[in-house]
Amino acid sequence: MNFSEVFKLSSLLCKFSPDGKYLAACVQYRLVVRDVSTLQVLQLYTCLDQIQHIEWSADSLFILCAMYKRGLVQVWSLEQPEWHCRIDEGSAGLAASCWSPDGRHILNTTEFHLRITVWSLCTKSVSYIKYPKACQQGISFTRDGRYMALAERRDCRDHVSVFVCSDWQLLRHFDADTQDLAGIEWAPNGCVLAVWDTCLEYKMLLYSLDGRLLSVFCAYEWSLGIKSVAWSPSSQFLAVGSYDGKVRVLNHVTWKAITEFEHPTNINNPKIMLKPAADRANPKIGIGALAFSPDSYFLATRNDNVPNAVWIWDVRKLRLFAVLEQLRPVRSFHWDPQQPRLAICTGGSKVYLWSPAGCVSVQVPGEGDFHVLSLCWHLHGGSLALLSKDHFCLCFLDTVGVGTAGGQQGNHT
């Protein structure tokens, strides 16, 4: 593996463009766009305040910078550096900002979730969508970019509206049979919408595109419920992580659980156990992170009761494949977009890589300690951006699997 030099960074804001050609990074109020192949600076944009969020358009031609404190969004063009757009939400404030799939509309959610404002870069027209719900995940686009599902709260009841993204016309509107809807997410094939309830009520609802309720899944009652959700890339499986330390995997035919993956807390090293504070909100228990490999063969999970371990499950054989024990709590893990290779960071100066062939740990070079707090993969899987509090660097990998050792339960890094 090879590493680039270290560059400055603020607020962990560093993202590859969707086409893989560019890398955008923020330094306070400046946006720096680099060529991925050479890491030379292509553009340097200056915003009106410190940047709090960045996002590439789907075609990689534009990038938005949101400054929530100021209620501002600035949009920059890669093809025409002299062109830029400024959106000021004024007294309504700004709580969230994102691109529509066509890369020519920006959706701004105002403070207190009073409305969503849809701004067109082409026609400069403005549309408004009322009643967006303030929840964990209230907007979801189908992968083909045709439809948007929006969680709504009207008259103390939960609803879901489906919009056509080409003209923002309402396609479907239906009541959601939830007490306090917590999130929605389309299956990758865009045929089924998963809707889940508050953590106080275990309920997973599956709806068709036309609003028909396909199935309701409830694993148990009278205890904390769903904490995390992940669709497999094939759309055949829906993994539901719960506060009871189990993952239920639903199949796309019957929408029933085909297996339960248990995460026992008695791993080899008892020191990595975490005792949750029972008197605080959002207790650190249950399955806090889920991710399928790009081929849907593996599922990586983290049980927050045992924050130092990552569990790798074989989805084809419905069994545990490996447990990766770390010396420090796992901050995040992400799959290589092109192959079953998992990158893990723990806030230390190493990055950890696992594949079915084995696992390796790599020290990030450089003067001083580079504490890896987050990471993101390049589209082609050939490199990783490693992010620390004030800096980032690129790690260049080969395109074959990691290691040569056999992948069995109990791999340690």
DOVEX-250167 format. One record per residue (C-alpha): residue number from 1; x, y, z. Coordinates in steps of 0.1 Angstrom, whole numbers. Example, Ala and Ser with C-alpha at 12.3 -4.5 7.8 and 13.67 -1.06 7.14 Angstrom:
BEGIN
+-----+-------+-------+-------+
: seq :     u :     v :     w :
+-----+-------+-------+-------+
:   1 :   123 :   -45 :    78 :
:   2 :   137 :   -11 :    71 :
+-----+-------+-------+-------+
END
This chain:
BEGIN
+-----+-------+-------+-------+
: seq :     u :     v :     w :
+-----+-------+-------+-------+
:   1 :     0 :     0 :     0 :
:   2 :    11 :    36 :    -6 :
:   3 :     0 :    68 :    10 :
:   4 :    -3 :   103 :    -3 :
:   5 :    10 :   134 :    15 :
:   6 :   -13 :   148 :    43 :
:   7 :   -37 :   177 :    35 :
:   8 :   -56 :   200 :    57 :
:   9 :   -93 :   193 :    65 :
:  10 :  -121 :   206 :    86 :
:  11 :  -152 :   188 :   101 :
:  12 :  -144 :   155 :    83 :
:  13 :  -158 :   171 :    51 :
:  14 :  -141 :   151 :    23 :
:  15 :  -159 :   133 :    -6 :
:  16 :  -150 :   117 :   -39 :
:  17 :  -171 :   128 :   -68 :
:  18 :  -196 :   101 :   -81 :
:  19 :  -176 :    97 :  -113 :
:  20 :  -144 :    91 :   -93 :
:  21 :  -125 :   119 :  -110 :
:  22 :  -124 :   145 :   -82 :
:  23 :  -119 :   148 :   -45 :
:  24 :  -135 :   177 :   -26 :
:  25 :  -123 :   187 :     9 :
:  26 :  -132 :   216 :    31 :
:  27 :  -108 :   238 :    51 :
:  28 :  -130 :   262 :    72 :
:  29 :  -148 :   283 :    46 :
:  30 :  -127 :   271 :    16 :
:  31 :  -136 :   243 :    -7 :
:  32 :  -107 :   226 :   -24 :
:  33 :  -113 :   203 :   -54 :
:  34 :   -84 :   180 :   -64 :
:  35 :   -78 :   157 :   -93 :
:  36 :   -79 :   122 :   -79 :
:  37 :   -51 :   108 :  -101 :
:  38 :   -26 :   136 :   -94 :
:  39 :   -40 :   153 :   -63 :
:  40 :   -33 :   186 :   -79 :
:  41 :   -57 :   214 :   -69 :
:  42 :   -81 :   220 :   -98 :
:  43 :  -104 :   246 :   -81 :
:  44 :  -104 :   266 :   -49 :
:  45 :  -138 :   281 :   -39 :
:  46 :  -143 :   306 :   -11 :
:  47 :  -177 :   305 :     7 :
:  48 :  -193 :   331 :    29 :
:  49 :  -189 :   312 :    61 :
:  50 :  -176 :   280 :    76 :
:  51 :  -189 :   250 :    56 :
:  52 :  -209 :   224 :    75 :
:  53 :  -220 :   201 :    47 :
:  54 :  -209 :   193 :    11 :
:  55 :  -225 :   171 :   -16 :
:  56 :  -217 :   164 :   -52 :
:  57 :  -244 :   164 :   -78 :
:  58 :  -250 :   129 :   -94 :
:  59 :  -232 :   139 :  -126 :
:  60 :  -202 :   154 :  -107 :
:  61 :  -206 :   188 :  -125 :
:  62 :  -217 :   207 :   -94 :
:  63 :  -211 :   207 :   -57 :
:  64 :  -231 :   224 :   -30 :
:  65 :  -218 :   238 :     3 :
:  66 :  -243 :   243 :    31 :
:  67 :  -238 :   268 :    59 :
:  68 :  -266 :   259 :    83 :
:  69 :  -258 :   286 :   108 :
:  70 :  -263 :   313 :    82 :
:  71 :  -292 :   296 :    64 :
:  72 :  -271 :   296 :    32 :
:  73 :  -263 :   272 :     4 :
:  74 :  -236 :   280 :   -22 :
:  75 :  -233 :   259 :   -54 :
:  76 :  -202 :   258 :   -75 :
:  77 :  -197 :   245 :  -111 :
:  78 :  -167 :   224 :  -121 :
:  79 :  -170 :   232 :  -158 :
:  80 :  -176 :   270 :  -153 :
:  81 :  -156 :   281 :  -122 :
:  82 :  -168 :   317 :  -126 :
:  83 :  -204 :   306 :  -123 :
:  84 :  -219 :   301 :   -89 :
:  85 :  -253 :   301 :   -72 :
:  86 :  -263 :   314 :   -37 :
:  87 :  -295 :   303 :   -20 :
:  88 :  -306 :   321 :    11 :
:  89 :  -334 :   307 :    31 :
:  90 :  -337 :   339 :    52 :
:  91 :  -357 :   338 :    84 :
:  92 :  -369 :   303 :    77 :
:  93 :  -334 :   290 :    85 :
:  94 :  -318 :   258 :    72 :
:  95 :  -317 :   224 :    88 :
:  96 :  -307 :   202 :    59 :
:  97 :  -297 :   204 :    22 :
:  98 :  -294 :   178 :    -5 :
:  99 :  -294 :   173 :   -43 :
: 100 :  -322 :   157 :   -63 :
: 101 :  -311 :   128 :   -84 :
: 102 :  -310 :   149 :  -116 :
: 103 :  -283 :   172 :  -101 :
: 104 :  -303 :   203 :  -111 :
: 105 :  -326 :   208 :   -81 :
: 106 :  -316 :   214 :   -45 :
: 107 :  -339 :   204 :   -16 :
: 108 :  -336 :   226 :    15 :
: 109 :  -353 :   217 :    47 :
: 110 :  -361 :   247 :    68 :
: 111 :  -356 :   249 :   106 :
: 112 :  -383 :   231 :   127 :
: 113 :  -391 :   211 :    95 :
: 114 :  -417 :   236 :    85 :
: 115 :  -413 :   228 :    48 :
: 116 :  -389 :   217 :    20 :
: 117 :  -380 :   242 :    -6 :
: 118 :  -371 :   228 :   -40 :
: 119 :  -348 :   252 :   -60 :
: 120 :  -342 :   247 :   -97 :
: 121 :  -308 :   257 :  -110 :
: 122 :  -321 :   256 :  -146 :
: 123 :  -354 :   276 :  -144 :
: 124 :  -347 :   293 :  -111 :
: 125 :  -382 :   283 :  -101 :
: 126 :  -391 :   274 :   -65 :
: 127 :  -415 :   247 :   -52 :
: 128 :  -426 :   240 :   -17 :
: 129 :  -434 :   207 :     0 :
: 130 :  -452 :   209 :    33 :
: 131 :  -452 :   188 :    64 :
: 132 :  -418 :   171 :    62 :
: 133 :  -413 :   150 :    94 :
: 134 :  -383 :   156 :   116 :
: 135 :  -370 :   120 :   119 :
: 136 :  -339 :    99 :   116 :
: 137 :  -343 :    94 :    78 :
: 138 :  -372 :   112 :    63 :
: 139 :  -363 :   114 :    26 :
: 140 :  -354 :    86 :     3 :
: 141 :  -349 :    86 :   -35 :
: 142 :  -351 :    55 :   -57 :
: 143 :  -318 :    45 :   -72 :
: 144 :  -330 :    53 :  -108 :
: 145 :  -338 :    88 :   -96 :
: 146 :  -374 :    87 :  -107 :
: 147 :  -392 :    89 :   -73 :
: 148 :  -388 :   105 :   -39 :
: 149 :  -405 :    92 :    -8 :
: 150 :  -411 :   117 :    20 :
: 151 :  -421 :   110 :    56 :
: 152 :  -447 :   135 :    67 :
: 153 :  -465 :   144 :   100 :
: 154 :  -500 :   159 :    97 :
: 155 :  -526 :   162 :   124 :
: 156 :  -505 :   142 :   148 :
: 157 :  -504 :   112 :   123 :
: 158 :  -476 :    98 :   101 :
: 159 :  -480 :    98 :    63 :
: 160 :  -458 :    90 :    33 :
: 161 :  -459 :   109 :     0 :
: 162 :  -443 :    97 :   -32 :
: 163 :  -433 :   124 :   -57 :
: 164 :  -422 :   122 :   -93 :
: 165 :  -387 :   138 :   -93 :
: 166 :  -390 :   151 :  -129 :
: 167 :  -418 :   177 :  -120 :
: 168 :  -423 :   172 :   -83 :
: 169 :  -459 :   162 :   -88 :
: 170 :  -475 :   140 :   -61 :
: 171 :  -478 :   104 :   -73 :
: 172 :  -491 :    86 :   -41 :
: 173 :  -500 :    96 :    -6 :
: 174 :  -509 :    71 :    21 :
: 175 :  -511 :    69 :    59 :
: 176 :  -482 :    51 :    76 :
: 177 :  -494 :    27 :   103 :
: 178 :  -468 :    39 :   128 :
: 179 :  -469 :    56 :   162 :
: 180 :  -439 :    78 :   155 :
: 181 :  -422 :    71 :   122 :
: 182 :  -384 :    70 :   125 :
: 183 :  -372 :    63 :    90 :
: 184 :  -379 :    53 :    54 :
: 185 :  -357 :    37 :    27 :
: 186 :  -363 :    23 :    -8 :
: 187 :  -350 :   -11 :   -18 :
: 188 :  -322 :    -7 :   -44 :
: 189 :  -345 :   -19 :   -71 :
: 190 :  -371 :     8 :   -62 :
: 191 :  -400 :   -16 :   -59 :
: 192 :  -404 :   -17 :   -21 :
: 193 :  -403 :    11 :     6 :
: 194 :  -392 :     1 :    41 :
: 195 :  -408 :    22 :    68 :
: 196 :  -399 :    17 :   105 :
: 197 :  -414 :    30 :   137 :
: 198 :  -399 :    46 :   168 :
: 199 :  -374 :    26 :   189 :
: 200 :  -402 :    23 :   215 :
: 201 :  -423 :     1 :   192 :
: 202 :  -408 :   -27 :   171 :
: 203 :  -425 :   -24 :   137 :
: 204 :  -412 :   -27 :   102 :
: 205 :  -436 :   -19 :    74 :
: 206 :  -431 :   -27 :    37 :
: 207 :  -450 :    -7 :    11 :
: 208 :  -452 :   -11 :   -27 :
: 209 :  -446 :    19 :   -50 :
: 210 :  -484 :    24 :   -53 :
: 211 :  -488 :    26 :   -15 :
: 212 :  -501 :    -9 :    -8 :
: 213 :  -490 :   -24 :    25 :
: 214 :  -471 :   -56 :    16 :
: 215 :  -462 :   -68 :    50 :
: 216 :  -457 :   -59 :    87 :
: 217 :  -428 :   -74 :   107 :
: 218 :  -427 :   -73 :   145 :
: 219 :  -400 :   -94 :   163 :
: 220 :  -412 :   -87 :   199 :
: 221 :  -431 :   -62 :   220 :
: 222 :  -427 :   -41 :   252 :
: 223 :  -391 :   -34 :   247 :
: 224 :  -368 :   -11 :   226 :
: 225 :  -372 :   -20 :   190 :
: 226 :  -354 :   -12 :   157 :
: 227 :  -320 :     6 :   158 :
: 228 :  -305 :     1 :   123 :
: 229 :  -317 :   -10 :    88 :
: 230 :  -298 :   -20 :    57 :
: 231 :  -310 :   -33 :    23 :
: 232 :  -288 :   -58 :     4 :
: 233 :  -276 :   -45 :   -30 :
: 234 :  -296 :   -73 :   -46 :
: 235 :  -328 :   -61 :   -29 :
: 236 :  -334 :   -97 :   -18 :
: 237 :  -326 :   -91 :    19 :
: 238 :  -335 :   -65 :    45 :
: 239 :  -314 :   -66 :    76 :
: 240 :  -330 :   -52 :   107 :
: 241 :  -308 :   -44 :   137 :
: 242 :  -324 :   -43 :   171 :
: 243 :  -317 :   -31 :   207 :
: 244 :  -318 :   -67 :   218 :
: 245 :  -285 :   -73 :   202 :
: 246 :  -298 :   -94 :   172 :
: 247 :  -301 :   -89 :   135 :
: 248 :  -331 :  -103 :   117 :
: 249 :  -327 :  -109 :    80 :
: 250 :  -360 :  -106 :    60 :
: 251 :  -364 :  -122 :    26 :
: 252 :  -380 :  -104 :    -3 :
: 253 :  -406 :  -132 :   -11 :
: 254 :  -425 :  -135 :    22 :
: 255 :  -409 :  -106 :    41 :
: 256 :  -405 :  -130 :    70 :
: 257 :  -372 :  -135 :    90 :
: 258 :  -351 :  -162 :    75 :
: 259 :  -326 :  -161 :   103 :
: 260 :  -315 :  -142 :   134 :
: 261 :  -279 :  -133 :   139 :
: 262 :  -271 :  -132 :   176 :
: 263 :  -242 :  -111 :   191 :
: 264 :  -232 :  -127 :   224 :
: 265 :  -214 :  -103 :   248 :
: 266 :  -190 :  -129 :   261 :
: 267 :  -163 :  -125 :   234 :
: 268 :  -128 :  -136 :   244 :
: 269 :  -118 :  -103 :   260 :
: 270 :  -142 :   -91 :   287 :
: 271 :  -125 :   -57 :   288 :
: 272 :  -142 :   -47 :   256 :
: 273 :  -176 :   -49 :   271 :
: 274 :  -195 :   -16 :   275 :
: 275 :  -219 :   -10 :   304 :
: 276 :  -247 :    13 :   291 :
: 277 :  -258 :    43 :   312 :
: 278 :  -294 :    34 :   320 :
: 279 :  -303 :    69 :   330 :
: 280 :  -294 :    85 :   297 :
: 281 :  -311 :    89 :   263 :
: 282 :  -299 :    68 :   233 :
: 283 :  -283 :    40 :   253 :
: 284 :  -252 :    25 :   237 :
: 285 :  -268 :   -10 :   233 :
: 286 :  -280 :   -30 :   203 :
: 287 :  -270 :   -32 :   167 :
: 288 :  -258 :     3 :   158 :
: 289 :  -243 :    -3 :   124 :
: 290 :  -251 :   -27 :    95 :
: 291 :  -236 :   -30 :    60 :
: 292 :  -239 :   -55 :    32 :
: 293 :  -209 :   -62 :     9 :
: 294 :  -214 :   -51 :   -28 :
: 295 :  -221 :   -87 :   -39 :
: 296 :  -246 :   -92 :   -10 :
: 297 :  -226 :  -123 :     2 :
: 298 :  -215 :  -108 :    35 :
: 299 :  -231 :   -86 :    62 :
: 300 :  -209 :   -66 :    86 :
: 301 :  -224 :   -56 :   120 :
: 302 :  -215 :   -38 :   152 :
: 303 :  -232 :   -45 :   185 :
: 304 :  -229 :   -13 :   206 :
: 305 :  -227 :   -35 :   238 :
: 306 :  -194 :   -47 :   224 :
: 307 :  -181 :   -17 :   205 :
: 308 :  -146 :   -31 :   199 :
: 309 :  -158 :   -59 :   176 :
: 310 :  -170 :   -62 :   140 :
: 311 :  -190 :   -93 :   131 :
: 312 :  -189 :  -107 :    96 :
: 313 :  -218 :  -129 :    86 :
: 314 :  -220 :  -152 :    56 :
: 315 :  -254 :  -144 :    41 :
: 316 :  -255 :  -174 :    17 :
: 317 :  -249 :  -199 :    44 :
: 318 :  -266 :  -178 :    71 :
: 319 :  -238 :  -183 :    96 :
: 320 :  -210 :  -163 :   114 :
: 321 :  -179 :  -161 :    92 :
: 322 :  -155 :  -140 :   113 :
: 323 :  -153 :  -117 :   143 :
: 324 :  -128 :   -89 :   142 :
: 325 :  -117 :   -78 :   176 :
: 326 :  -100 :   -44 :   180 :
: 327 :   -83 :   -28 :   209 :
: 328 :  -104 :     4 :   206 :
: 329 :  -141 :    10 :   199 :
: 330 :  -149 :     8 :   162 :
: 331 :  -159 :    42 :   148 :
: 332 :  -169 :    32 :   114 :
: 333 :  -166 :     5 :    87 :
: 334 :  -173 :     6 :    49 :
: 335 :  -172 :   -20 :    22 :
: 336 :  -151 :   -16 :   -10 :
: 337 :  -177 :    -8 :   -37 :
: 338 :  -162 :   -34 :   -61 :
: 339 :  -154 :   -64 :   -40 :
: 340 :  -160 :   -79 :    -5 :
: 341 :  -133 :   -60 :    13 :
: 342 :  -140 :   -41 :    45 :
: 343 :  -122 :   -11 :    58 :
: 344 :  -124 :    -3 :    95 :
: 345 :  -112 :    26 :   116 :
: 346 :  -111 :    30 :   154 :
: 347 :   -98 :    65 :   159 :
: 348 :   -62 :    53 :   161 :
: 349 :   -33 :    57 :   137 :
: 350 :   -40 :    24 :   118 :
: 351 :   -65 :    14 :    92 :
: 352 :   -78 :   -22 :    92 :
: 353 :   -88 :   -42 :    61 :
: 354 :  -106 :   -75 :    60 :
: 355 :  -115 :   -98 :    31 :
: 356 :  -124 :  -135 :    30 :
: 357 :   -87 :  -143 :    25 :
: 358 :   -77 :  -126 :    58 :
: 359 :   -70 :   -93 :    73 :
: 360 :   -42 :   -67 :    77 :
: 361 :   -36 :   -36 :    97 :
: 362 :   -16 :    -7 :    83 :
: 363 :     1 :    21 :   101 :
: 364 :    -6 :    55 :    85 :
: 365 :    27 :    72 :    80 :
: 366 :    36 :   108 :    87 :
: 367 :    49 :   130 :   114 :
: 368 :    28 :   130 :   145 :
: 369 :    -2 :   108 :   152 :
: 370 :   -28 :   106 :   124 :
: 371 :   -60 :    95 :   142 :
: 372 :   -83 :    80 :   116 :
: 373 :  -118 :    91 :   126 :
: 374 :  -136 :    83 :    94 :
: 375 :  -129 :    69 :    59 :
: 376 :  -145 :    67 :    25 :
: 377 :  -138 :    45 :    -6 :
: 378 :  -132 :    56 :   -41 :
: 379 :  -157 :    44 :   -67 :
: 380 :  -133 :    19 :   -82 :
: 381 :  -121 :     6 :   -48 :
: 382 :   -85 :    13 :   -56 :
: 383 :   -80 :    39 :   -29 :
: 384 :   -94 :    51 :     5 :
: 385 :   -96 :    86 :    19 :
: 386 :   -86 :    85 :    56 :
: 387 :   -99 :   114 :    76 :
: 388 :   -86 :   128 :   109 :
: 389 :   -97 :   158 :   129 :
: 390 :   -76 :   183 :   109 :
: 391 :   -62 :   164 :    80 :
: 392 :   -68 :   137 :    54 :
: 393 :   -47 :   115 :    32 :
: 394 :   -52 :    89 :     5 :
: 395 :   -43 :    52 :     9 :
: 396 :   -37 :    34 :   -24 :
: 397 :   -45 :    -3 :   -25 :
: 398 :   -41 :   -31 :   -50 :
: 399 :   -73 :   -44 :   -66 :
: 400 :   -71 :   -80 :   -53 :
: 401 :   -82 :   -93 :   -19 :
: 402 :   -63 :   -86 :    13 :
: 403 :   -42 :  -112 :    30 :
: 404 :   -36 :  -149 :    25 :
: 405 :   -48 :  -164 :    57 :
: 406 :   -81 :  -184 :    59 :
: 407 :  -111 :  -164 :    69 :
: 408 :  -126 :  -181 :   100 :
: 409 :  -144 :  -170 :   131 :
: 410 :  -120 :  -152 :   154 :
: 411 :   -98 :  -132 :   131 :
: 412 :   -81 :  -105 :   151 :
: 413 :   -66 :   -72 :   142 :
+-----+-------+-------+-------+
END
